[in-house]
Amino acid sequence: MSATSTDWVTEEVFLRRPDALQRSELLDGQVLVSPSSTFLHQTVSWRLAGVLRDWCETHPPHVARYAPLDVRFAPGRILQPDLVVFGQPLPLDQPLPIDVVPALCVEILSEDARYDRHTKRLVYGAAGVPEYWVIDPHGAVEVFSGAGLTTRTVAPAELVSVTLPDLVVDVIALRT
C-alpha cells in the first residue's frame, strides 16, 4: 500500500474524489490505494463472509459486511477492512463513511502484510475495536484482542472468537 501523492488532503476532499469509490483509504492525510485482490484472497473473503453472515443471523443485532465499505475509525482515518461485524443494526441506506466502531475487523493478507499486521491493528485498536483477525491465506490466523488489540493468539486450524459468542471458524476450509 503506498500513497498516491505527497499532498495532504482533508476528509471532505477525500470523500469528493472520484477514486474514493475505489479501494482507497484515508490515513492521517494520505490517500492509500490498494491493487485488486488475488483470487485466493477473494475466495477466503467469500467463504468467511458466509460464515459471518450465518453467525449474525443467529446472533442479532450483529451484522456483517465486506469491502469495499468505508468505515471512519477516527477523524481523518477512513479504512476499508476486508470484513467487519457490527454489534448493532445499521439501516440499509446507512450513509458512508460508517461512524460505528465494529465489533470485529478482519484483514486477509495481501502484498503489504506489514500494513495489515501493524498499521491497521494500531488504528483499529485506538478506535476501540475489541477483536481483529489477520488471515494469512497460506497459513494461520492471528487474533488480536484486549485493550489496544495488544493480546495476540494464533489459530492454525480452528478459530474461536474471543469476543463474539459461539463464533467458530474452520480456518482450513476457508482456503480449500
Summary of the structure (lengths in Angstrom):
residues: 176
radius of gyration: 15.5
end to end distance: 27.0
largest distance: 46.1
contacts: 512
relative contact order: 0.14
helix: 30%
strand: 30%
